[in-house]
Amino acid sequence: MEPKAFFVSLFEAAVAAADPEKTIRRFLPKRPKGRTIVIGAGKGSAQMARALEQAWEGPLEGVVVTRYGYGTPCERIEIIEAAHPVPDEAGLSASRRLFDAVKGLTADDLVVALISGGGSALLPAPPEGMALADEIAVNEALLASGAPISAMNTIRKHLSTIKGGRLALAAHPAKVVSLVVSDIPGDNPAYVASGPTVPDAGSRTDALEIVRNYGLRLPEAALRHLETEEAAAPLPGDPRFAGNEVHVIASAAVSLEAAAAEAKRQGIAAVILSDAIEGEAREVAGVHAAIAREVAMRDRPFAKPVLLLSGGETTVTIRGKGGRGGRNSEFLLAFANAIEGVEGIHGFAADTDGIDGSQDNAGAFADFATAARMRAAGIDPKAALARNDAWTAFDAIGDLFVPGPTGTNVNDLRAILVR
């Protein structure tokens, strides 16, 4: 068994399990008396829109926004592309288009919201007193903070006119059915894309506490807004949300189970450690490496050969300047440093949407000799980790994983093979 090919087969199985064309039919709402309007945002929203078009019997119309390069042709639903992970003017225009799409609806109409990870950046909609530049600065500060995604989205929804259920309120009194592809540990749909159609109980006070706890340097306009009552987001008990439906149609848990099944089909026992791991990527890597070394050297807590799987979303606190790479490549670089010289350990980490951070790779491959190969290529792997430059380190040895956009997004897949 060639480890890279084995890992690619696991990735493909995980992505296939989250394919909206296979999942969306099970969650179709009943046709309404009136119009059917489709809205959506996220890195998988265009593929979700195409799947809905193919499955829906009857007229529909609408608009969804996805990341540049992630669009797919649809006949009745307009696809808009915008920037991710840093918002741009196209995203600002897309937010307005979504509001226009749900304007003036009645109780006889239906809104189907197609939501997937990445929607937070794709739907900038700053409140009065804030500019797009302020929202961009907020997003950049959050991405560099090391805060978990739930904390990031609590802040985002209080600095937005579209997130935190506000888009669903704009559609009232029409019924809103949200179909969600979850990239959030724990699969709380209110956190996916900062919940444009799904409210949560996080308060303005919570947002201010997160700012203090993480020492976030937000623009003055953002801080001023958080101090006002206007920043308060609607709560789940608001009667205007009554009758709406929310369905998580794909998640990390399902994709990890598919990867485990594929491994077993190929004769390798698989263990799922968790589908909801959070924390600093390099620290999570240290724990995974410790387990892998224990298996390799002592056959505990699992006997080799064995595949260790985990999902969730780690974070990266930016420490260096000029480094390139996302949380999966950073995880794997730290993992490679920690397993150096322990033969038989191979690792893989990738984002199921096909893009890790802002580069073109989804993740990378590593093994017990990765660090040595990097040094032979003129890269100090520990120094590269210190400056958050994992992309450069893996690129130097040809071990980046570049599948391209996948059309879905159920967070990260980490796989460690101990032979």
LUMMARNU-546852 format. One record per residue (C-alpha): residue in one letter; chain; x, y, z. Coordinates in steps of 0.2 Angstrom, whole numbers. Example, Ala and Ser with C-alpha at 12.3 -4.5 7.8 and 13.67 -1.06 7.14 Angstrom:
BEGIN
+------+------+-------+-------+-------+
: code : unit :    c1 :    c2 :    c3 :
+------+------+-------+-------+-------+
:    A :    A :    62 :   -22 :    39 :
:    S :    A :    68 :    -5 :    36 :
+------+------+-------+-------+-------+
// end
This chain:
BEGIN
+------+------+-------+-------+-------+
: code : unit :    c1 :    c2 :    c3 :
+------+------+-------+-------+-------+
:    M :    A :     0 :     0 :     0 :
:    E :    A :     7 :    17 :    -5 :
:    P :    A :     3 :    29 :     9 :
:    K :    A :    -1 :    44 :    -2 :
:    A :    A :   -13 :    35 :   -13 :
:    F :    A :   -21 :    27 :     2 :
:    F :    A :   -24 :    45 :    10 :
:    V :    A :   -31 :    52 :    -7 :
:    S :    A :   -43 :    37 :    -7 :
:    L :    A :   -49 :    42 :    11 :
:    F :    A :   -51 :    60 :     6 :
:    E :    A :   -61 :    56 :    -9 :
:    A :    A :   -73 :    45 :     1 :
:    A :    A :   -75 :    58 :    14 :
:    V :    A :   -79 :    71 :     1 :
:    A :    A :   -91 :    60 :    -8 :
:    A :    A :  -101 :    57 :     8 :
:    A :    A :  -104 :    76 :     9 :
:    D :    A :  -109 :    78 :    -9 :
:    P :    A :  -125 :    88 :    -9 :
:    E :    A :  -131 :    79 :   -24 :
:    K :    A :  -132 :    63 :   -13 :
:    T :    A :  -139 :    72 :     3 :
:    I :    A :  -150 :    86 :    -2 :
:    R :    A :  -165 :    76 :    -9 :
:    R :    A :  -168 :    69 :     9 :
:    F :    A :  -171 :    86 :    16 :
:    L :    A :  -182 :    94 :     2 :
:    P :    A :  -197 :   104 :     9 :
:    K :    A :  -214 :   104 :     3 :
:    R :    A :  -218 :   115 :   -12 :
:    P :    A :  -227 :   131 :    -6 :
:    K :    A :  -243 :   139 :   -13 :
:    G :    A :  -232 :   154 :   -18 :
:    R :    A :  -215 :   157 :   -24 :
:    T :    A :  -199 :   147 :   -20 :
:    I :    A :  -184 :   158 :   -17 :
:    V :    A :  -166 :   151 :   -15 :
:    I :    A :  -153 :   160 :    -6 :
:    G :    A :  -136 :   154 :     0 :
:    A :    A :  -118 :   157 :     4 :
:    G :    A :  -102 :   147 :     7 :
:    K :    A :   -89 :   137 :    -2 :
:    G :    A :  -101 :   123 :    -6 :
:    S :    A :  -116 :   134 :   -10 :
:    A :    A :  -115 :   133 :   -29 :
:    Q :    A :  -115 :   114 :   -29 :
:    M :    A :  -129 :   114 :   -17 :
:    A :    A :  -139 :   126 :   -28 :
:    R :    A :  -136 :   114 :   -43 :
:    A :    A :  -141 :    99 :   -33 :
:    L :    A :  -157 :   108 :   -27 :
:    E :    A :  -161 :   113 :   -45 :
:    Q :    A :  -160 :    95 :   -51 :
:    A :    A :  -170 :    88 :   -37 :
:    W :    A :  -184 :   102 :   -36 :
:    E :    A :  -200 :    99 :   -45 :
:    G :    A :  -208 :   116 :   -49 :
:    P :    A :  -203 :   134 :   -52 :
:    L :    A :  -189 :   142 :   -41 :
:    E :    A :  -177 :   157 :   -42 :
:    G :    A :  -164 :   164 :   -32 :
:    V :    A :  -146 :   169 :   -29 :
:    V :    A :  -131 :   162 :   -20 :
:    V :    A :  -113 :   168 :   -17 :
:    T :    A :   -98 :   157 :   -17 :
:    R :    A :   -79 :   159 :   -17 :
:    Y :    A :   -70 :   164 :   -33 :
:    G :    A :   -67 :   149 :   -43 :
:    Y :    A :   -80 :   138 :   -34 :
:    G :    A :   -95 :   142 :   -45 :
:    T :    A :  -104 :   129 :   -55 :
:    P :    A :  -117 :   132 :   -69 :
:    C :    A :  -135 :   133 :   -64 :
:    E :    A :  -151 :   136 :   -74 :
:    R :    A :  -162 :   146 :   -63 :
:    I :    A :  -151 :   151 :   -48 :
:    E :    A :  -139 :   165 :   -51 :
:    I :    A :  -121 :   161 :   -44 :
:    I :    A :  -111 :   176 :   -38 :
:    E :    A :   -92 :   174 :   -34 :
:    A :    A :   -83 :   184 :   -20 :
:    A :    A :   -67 :   184 :   -10 :
:    H :    A :   -63 :   172 :     4 :
:    P :    A :   -56 :   173 :    17 :
:    V :    A :   -55 :   192 :    16 :
:    P :    A :   -71 :   200 :    11 :
:    D :    A :   -72 :   212 :    -5 :
:    E :    A :   -84 :   223 :   -14 :
:    A :    A :   -91 :   208 :   -23 :
:    G :    A :   -96 :   200 :    -7 :
:    L :    A :  -104 :   217 :    -1 :
:    S :    A :  -114 :   218 :   -17 :
:    A :    A :  -119 :   199 :   -15 :
:    S :    A :  -126 :   203 :     2 :
:    R :    A :  -137 :   216 :    -5 :
:    R :    A :  -143 :   204 :   -18 :
:    L :    A :  -148 :   191 :    -5 :
:    F :    A :  -158 :   205 :     4 :
:    D :    A :  -167 :   210 :   -12 :
:    A :    A :  -171 :   192 :   -16 :
:    V :    A :  -181 :   190 :     0 :
:    K :    A :  -189 :   207 :     0 :
:    G :    A :  -208 :   208 :     0 :
:    L :    A :  -212 :   189 :     2 :
:    T :    A :  -228 :   183 :    10 :
:    A :    A :  -233 :   168 :    21 :
:    D :    A :  -237 :   158 :     6 :
:    D :    A :  -219 :   159 :     0 :
:    L :    A :  -204 :   148 :     4 :
:    V :    A :  -186 :   152 :     6 :
:    V :    A :  -173 :   138 :     4 :
:    A :    A :  -156 :   144 :    12 :
:    L :    A :  -141 :   134 :     6 :
:    I :    A :  -127 :   137 :    19 :
:    S :    A :  -110 :   131 :    20 :
:    G :    A :   -93 :   135 :    28 :
:    G :    A :   -85 :   151 :    21 :
:    G :    A :  -101 :   161 :    21 :
:    S :    A :   -95 :   173 :    34 :
:    A :    A :   -82 :   181 :    23 :
:    L :    A :   -93 :   180 :     8 :
:    L :    A :  -107 :   190 :    16 :
:    P :    A :   -99 :   206 :    22 :
:    A :    A :  -113 :   218 :    28 :
:    P :    A :  -106 :   231 :    40 :
:    P :    A :  -119 :   241 :    50 :
:    E :    A :  -120 :   260 :    50 :
:    G :    A :  -104 :   268 :    56 :
:    M :    A :   -93 :   254 :    49 :
:    A :    A :   -86 :   252 :    32 :
:    L :    A :   -81 :   237 :    22 :
:    A :    A :   -63 :   241 :    26 :
:    D :    A :   -68 :   240 :    45 :
:    E :    A :   -76 :   223 :    42 :
:    I :    A :   -60 :   217 :    32 :
:    A :    A :   -49 :   222 :    47 :
:    V :    A :   -60 :   213 :    59 :
:    N :    A :   -59 :   197 :    49 :
:    E :    A :   -40 :   198 :    48 :
:    A :    A :   -39 :   201 :    66 :
:    L :    A :   -50 :   186 :    70 :
:    L :    A :   -40 :   175 :    58 :
:    A :    A :   -24 :   179 :    66 :
:    S :    A :   -30 :   178 :    84 :
:    G :    A :   -31 :   159 :    87 :
:    A :    A :   -49 :   160 :    93 :
:    P :    A :   -60 :   145 :    89 :
:    I :    A :   -73 :   147 :    75 :
:    S :    A :   -88 :   149 :    88 :
:    A :    A :   -79 :   164 :    96 :
:    M :    A :   -75 :   172 :    79 :
:    N :    A :   -93 :   170 :    73 :
:    T :    A :  -100 :   177 :    89 :
:    I :    A :   -91 :   193 :    85 :
:    R :    A :   -95 :   193 :    67 :
:    K :    A :  -114 :   192 :    69 :
:    H :    A :  -114 :   207 :    81 :
:    L :    A :  -104 :   217 :    68 :
:    S :    A :  -116 :   213 :    53 :
:    T :    A :  -133 :   217 :    47 :
:    I :    A :  -135 :   200 :    38 :
:    K :    A :  -128 :   187 :    50 :
:    G :    A :  -135 :   180 :    66 :
:    G :    A :  -152 :   176 :    59 :
:    R :    A :  -155 :   193 :    51 :
:    L :    A :  -157 :   187 :    34 :
:    A :    A :  -171 :   175 :    39 :
:    L :    A :  -179 :   190 :    48 :
:    A :    A :  -179 :   200 :    31 :
:    A :    A :  -188 :   185 :    23 :
:    H :    A :  -202 :   185 :    36 :
:    P :    A :  -217 :   181 :    35 :
:    A :    A :  -211 :   168 :    22 :
:    K :    A :  -205 :   151 :    29 :
:    V :    A :  -186 :   149 :    29 :
:    V :    A :  -179 :   131 :    27 :
:    S :    A :  -160 :   131 :    30 :
:    L :    A :  -150 :   116 :    23 :
:    V :    A :  -133 :   117 :    31 :
:    V :    A :  -117 :   108 :    26 :
:    S :    A :  -108 :   110 :    43 :
:    D :    A :   -89 :   114 :    45 :
:    I :    A :   -91 :   118 :    63 :
:    P :    A :   -85 :   106 :    78 :
:    G :    A :  -101 :   100 :    86 :
:    D :    A :  -112 :   105 :    70 :
:    N :    A :  -121 :   119 :    78 :
:    P :    A :  -129 :   126 :    62 :
:    A :    A :  -130 :   144 :    70 :
:    Y :    A :  -111 :   145 :    69 :
:    V :    A :  -109 :   139 :    50 :
:    A :    A :  -106 :   155 :    40 :
:    S :    A :  -111 :   165 :    56 :
:    G :    A :  -129 :   159 :    54 :
:    P :    A :  -137 :   171 :    42 :
:    T :    A :  -153 :   162 :    43 :
:    V :    A :  -151 :   153 :    60 :
:    P :    A :  -150 :   163 :    76 :
:    D :    A :  -140 :   158 :    92 :
:    A :    A :  -140 :   164 :   110 :
:    G :    A :  -123 :   172 :   110 :
:    S :    A :  -125 :   190 :   116 :
:    R :    A :  -117 :   206 :   113 :
:    T :    A :  -109 :   204 :   131 :
:    D :    A :  -101 :   188 :   125 :
:    A :    A :   -94 :   196 :   110 :
:    L :    A :   -86 :   210 :   121 :
:    E :    A :   -79 :   197 :   132 :
:    I :    A :   -71 :   188 :   118 :
:    V :    A :   -63 :   204 :   112 :
:    R :    A :   -55 :   206 :   129 :
:    N :    A :   -50 :   188 :   132 :
:    Y :    A :   -41 :   187 :   115 :
:    G :    A :   -34 :   204 :   116 :
:    L :    A :   -42 :   208 :    99 :
:    R :    A :   -37 :   224 :    91 :
:    L :    A :   -52 :   229 :    81 :
:    P :    A :   -56 :   245 :    72 :
:    E :    A :   -62 :   259 :    83 :
:    A :    A :   -79 :   259 :    73 :
:    A :    A :   -81 :   241 :    77 :
:    L :    A :   -78 :   243 :    95 :
:    R :    A :   -90 :   258 :    96 :
:    H :    A :  -104 :   247 :    88 :
:    L :    A :  -101 :   233 :   100 :
:    E :    A :  -105 :   245 :   114 :
:    T :    A :  -122 :   250 :   107 :
:    E :    A :  -138 :   241 :   109 :
:    E :    A :  -140 :   241 :    90 :
:    A :    A :  -127 :   227 :    89 :
:    A :    A :  -138 :   215 :    98 :
:    A :    A :  -142 :   200 :    87 :
:    P :    A :  -160 :   192 :    87 :
:    L :    A :  -162 :   178 :    99 :
:    P :    A :  -169 :   160 :    94 :
:    G :    A :  -185 :   164 :   104 :
:    D :    A :  -190 :   178 :    92 :
:    P :    A :  -207 :   173 :    86 :
:    R :    A :  -203 :   178 :    68 :
:    F :    A :  -192 :   162 :    68 :
:    A :    A :  -207 :   151 :    72 :
:    G :    A :  -210 :   139 :    59 :
:    N :    A :  -193 :   139 :    51 :
:    E :    A :  -183 :   123 :    49 :
:    V :    A :  -165 :   120 :    50 :
:    H :    A :  -157 :   103 :    44 :
:    V :    A :  -138 :    99 :    44 :
:    I :    A :  -137 :    89 :    28 :
:    A :    A :  -118 :    84 :    29 :
:    S :    A :  -105 :    85 :    43 :
:    A :    A :   -88 :    80 :    48 :
:    A :    A :   -95 :    65 :    57 :
:    V :    A :  -102 :    57 :    42 :
:    S :    A :   -87 :    60 :    31 :
:    L :    A :   -75 :    53 :    45 :
:    E :    A :   -86 :    37 :    45 :
:    A :    A :   -85 :    36 :    26 :
:    A :    A :   -66 :    37 :    27 :
:    A :    A :   -65 :    24 :    41 :
:    A :    A :   -76 :    12 :    30 :
:    E :    A :   -64 :    15 :    15 :
:    A :    A :   -49 :    11 :    26 :
:    K :    A :   -57 :    -5 :    32 :
:    R :    A :   -62 :   -10 :    14 :
:    Q :    A :   -43 :    -9 :    11 :
:    G :    A :   -39 :   -20 :    26 :
:    I :    A :   -34 :    -6 :    38 :
:    A :    A :   -42 :    -5 :    55 :
:    A :    A :   -48 :    13 :    58 :
:    V :    A :   -51 :    23 :    74 :
:    I :    A :   -60 :    39 :    74 :
:    L :    A :   -53 :    50 :    88 :
:    S :    A :   -66 :    64 :    87 :
:    D :    A :   -75 :    74 :    74 :
:    A :    A :   -74 :    90 :    84 :
:    I :    A :   -56 :    94 :    89 :
:    E :    A :   -52 :   112 :    91 :
:    G :    A :   -36 :   121 :    97 :
:    E :    A :   -19 :   127 :    91 :
:    A :    A :   -15 :   117 :    75 :
:    R :    A :     3 :   114 :    82 :
:    E :    A :    -3 :   109 :    99 :
:    V :    A :   -16 :    97 :    92 :
:    A :    A :    -2 :    90 :    81 :
:    G :    A :     8 :    86 :    97 :
:    V :    A :    -6 :    76 :   104 :
:    H :    A :    -9 :    66 :    88 :
:    A :    A :    10 :    63 :    87 :
:    A :    A :    11 :    57 :   104 :
:    I :    A :    -3 :    44 :   101 :
:    A :    A :     6 :    39 :    85 :
:    R :    A :    22 :    36 :    93 :
:    E :    A :    14 :    26 :   107 :
:    V :    A :     6 :    15 :    94 :
:    A :    A :    22 :    13 :    84 :
:    M :    A :    33 :     9 :    98 :
:    R :    A :    22 :     0 :   111 :
:    D :    A :     6 :    -6 :   101 :
:    R :    A :    -5 :     4 :   113 :
:    P :    A :   -18 :    11 :   114 :
:    F :    A :   -21 :     3 :    97 :
:    A :    A :   -12 :   -11 :    89 :
:    K :    A :    -4 :    -8 :    72 :
:    P :    A :    -7 :    -7 :    58 :
:    V :    A :   -20 :     6 :    62 :
:    L :    A :   -27 :    22 :    55 :
:    L :    A :   -31 :    36 :    67 :
:    L :    A :   -44 :    49 :    60 :
:    S :    A :   -50 :    65 :    67 :
:    G :    A :   -60 :    80 :    61 :
:    G :    A :   -64 :    98 :    68 :
:    E :    A :   -56 :   114 :    65 :
:    T :    A :   -40 :   120 :    72 :
:    T :    A :   -33 :   137 :    73 :
:    V :    A :   -17 :   146 :    69 :
:    T :    A :   -10 :   161 :    79 :
:    I :    A :     1 :   171 :    67 :
:    R :    A :    18 :   172 :    75 :
:    G :    A :    29 :   176 :    60 :
:    K :    A :    29 :   187 :    45 :
:    G :    A :    28 :   182 :    27 :
:    G :    A :    24 :   164 :    30 :
:    R :    A :    12 :   155 :    20 :
:    G :    A :     0 :   140 :    24 :
:    G :    A :   -16 :   136 :    32 :
:    R :    A :   -20 :   126 :    48 :
:    N :    A :   -19 :   109 :    40 :
:    S :    A :    -1 :   112 :    33 :
:    E :    A :     4 :   119 :    50 :
:    F :    A :    -3 :   104 :    59 :
:    L :    A :     6 :    92 :    48 :
:    L :    A :    23 :   102 :    49 :
:    A :    A :    22 :   101 :    68 :
:    F :    A :    17 :    83 :    67 :
:    A :    A :    32 :    79 :    55 :
:    N :    A :    44 :    87 :    68 :
:    A :    A :    36 :    77 :    82 :
:    I :    A :    37 :    60 :    73 :
:    E :    A :    54 :    62 :    65 :
:    G :    A :    64 :    46 :    65 :
:    V :    A :    50 :    35 :    71 :
:    E :    A :    48 :    23 :    57 :
:    G :    A :    31 :    17 :    50 :
:    I :    A :    21 :    33 :    54 :
:    H :    A :    13 :    42 :    40 :
:    G :    A :     1 :    58 :    41 :
:    F :    A :   -11 :    67 :    30 :
:    A :    A :   -21 :    83 :    34 :
:    A :    A :   -33 :    92 :    22 :
:    D :    A :   -48 :   104 :    21 :
:    T :    A :   -62 :    95 :    13 :
:    D :    A :   -67 :   111 :     3 :
:    G :    A :   -50 :   109 :    -6 :
:    I :    A :   -42 :   124 :     0 :
:    D :    A :   -31 :   126 :    16 :
:    G :    A :   -30 :   145 :    21 :
:    S :    A :   -27 :   156 :     6 :
:    Q :    A :   -15 :   145 :    -5 :
:    D :    A :   -20 :   133 :   -18 :
:    N :    A :   -17 :   117 :    -8 :
:    A :    A :   -30 :   108 :     3 :
:    G :    A :   -16 :   101 :    14 :
:    A :    A :    -1 :    90 :    13 :
:    F :    A :     7 :    73 :    16 :
:    A :    A :    21 :    69 :    29 :
:    D :    A :    30 :    54 :    37 :
:    F :    A :    44 :    50 :    49 :
:    A :    A :    57 :    56 :    36 :
:    T :    A :    48 :    73 :    31 :
:    A :    A :    59 :    84 :    42 :
:    A :    A :    75 :    76 :    36 :
:    R :    A :    69 :    79 :    17 :
:    M :    A :    65 :    97 :    21 :
:    R :    A :    83 :   100 :    28 :
:    A :    A :    90 :    92 :    13 :
:    A :    A :    80 :   104 :     2 :
:    G :    A :    87 :   119 :    12 :
:    I :    A :    72 :   121 :    24 :
:    D :    A :    74 :   121 :    43 :
:    P :    A :    57 :   113 :    47 :
:    K :    A :    57 :   120 :    65 :
:    A :    A :    61 :   138 :    59 :
:    A :    A :    47 :   136 :    46 :
:    L :    A :    35 :   132 :    59 :
:    A :    A :    40 :   146 :    70 :
:    R :    A :    36 :   158 :    56 :
:    N :    A :    20 :   150 :    50 :
:    D :    A :    28 :   145 :    34 :
:    A :    A :    22 :   127 :    31 :
:    W :    A :    17 :   129 :    13 :
:    T :    A :    35 :   134 :     8 :
:    A :    A :    42 :   119 :    18 :
:    F :    A :    30 :   106 :    10 :
:    D :    A :    31 :   114 :    -7 :
:    A :    A :    50 :   112 :    -7 :
:    I :    A :    49 :    93 :    -5 :
:    G :    A :    34 :    91 :   -17 :
:    D :    A :    22 :    85 :    -3 :
:    L :    A :     8 :    97 :    -5 :
:    F :    A :   -10 :    90 :    -8 :
:    V :    A :   -19 :   100 :   -22 :
:    P :    A :   -36 :    93 :   -27 :
:    G :    A :   -44 :   109 :   -32 :
:    P :    A :   -61 :   115 :   -26 :
:    T :    A :   -72 :   100 :   -20 :
:    G :    A :   -89 :   108 :   -20 :
:    T :    A :   -92 :   104 :    -1 :
:    N :    A :   -85 :   109 :    15 :
:    V :    A :   -86 :    98 :    31 :
:    N :    A :   -70 :   104 :    39 :
:    D :    A :   -54 :    96 :    41 :
:    L :    A :   -49 :    77 :    38 :
:    R :    A :   -33 :    72 :    48 :
:    A :    A :   -27 :    54 :    45 :
:    I :    A :   -12 :    45 :    53 :
:    L :    A :    -7 :    28 :    47 :
:    V :    A :     4 :    18 :    59 :
:    R :    A :    11 :     2 :    50 :
+------+------+-------+-------+-------+
// end
